[in-house]
Amino acid sequence: MDRPPPARMDGAASWGADERLPLRHAVALGAIQGPTELLPVSSSGHLAIVPAMLGWRYRELDPEIRKSFEVALHAGGALALLIGLREEVEDYLRSFGRHNLATLSISFAPAAIVALRFERTIEQRLGEPTPVAIALLAGSIAMAIADGRPEERGRNDADVADALVIGIAQAFALAPGISRNGATLTAARWRRFKRTDANVISRQIALPVIVGATILKGARLATRTLPEGVGTAMAAGAGAAFASTLVSMRLIAMLERSRSLRPYAVYRAGLAAAALIALRRRSRQSARPKHGRPAANPAVRERTVGHIPVQ
């Protein structure tokens, strides 16, 4: 009888790493990362829900390895964003002043404080597919309500109070499925910013957070020893995320031309509903006894002598 290879010291079994994250799945998730990062539909939500709906073994990965892979995807996407938005970034940096520093700091602070204290707890309790689907649905409702607010303000009207509200929204976005882009857009629209200006504000506030978080988590990733096969999958996923983000840059213009955020809210709600249905179906199938035999009651153990059950 063949024995399974021993587990590695880093907490993941090397024999199963490539099966849990095959190259084709890594590339597919990287391809999903680009458009879902640019649109307010939650890239983290898709990374949790899509594999679960398709029955992939992605959730069986060691949580630290899975988190490292997602950092690699964000790194690929962040690099593509810096390249694709280089002119906007350059204009922003040229006009950067004390007011920008104050608003950026205030908008960054809530998410940073919550992340330092509760990031691991949030990932453990809210990172499973079902809570993520519920977060997608909740975010869609908030987005639809906020988008009904009047469009009265421009980006130059942003003040400290706006930065604080958007910062609190970014803190909520630490929960997978909420979407950083969606949360900041929702907050900006709630503060009655015009949709086009809300998109610019969202990018200017979110991009430094994305890049900073990617650098910090990437530094942590560099100190880890990865199971055999996972490094290749991470590189492929990051490359796919980079390419899909660059290819999807036109989605930013489409989002700014949108007369309403409600189509994105409808998409999020539809994905959440489909995910909850699929997850419930899979749960029933896994609970169903094999070969049509009734499930054994753990409270009653039986042994059989001939054809007579003896309790």
CORPERA-V272355 format. One line per field, one symbol per residue. ss: DSSP state (H for helix, E for strand, C for the rest). Layout:
ss=???
//
This chain:
ss=CCCCCCCCCCCCCHHHHHHHCCHHHHHHHHHHHHHHHHCCCCHHHHHHHHHHHHCCCHHHCCHHHHHHHHHHHHHHHHHHHHHHCHHHHHHHHHCCCHHHHHHHHHHHHHHHHHHHHHHHHHHHHHCCHHHHHHHHHHHHHHHHHHCCCCCCECHHHCCHHHHHHHHHHHHHCCCCCCCHHHHHHHHHHHCCECHHHHHHHHHHHHHHHHHHHHHHHHHHHHCCCCCCCHHHHHHHHHHHHHHHHHHCCHHHHHHHHCCCCHHHHHHHHHHHHHHHHHHHHHHHHHHCCHHHCCCCCCCCCCEEECCEEEC
//
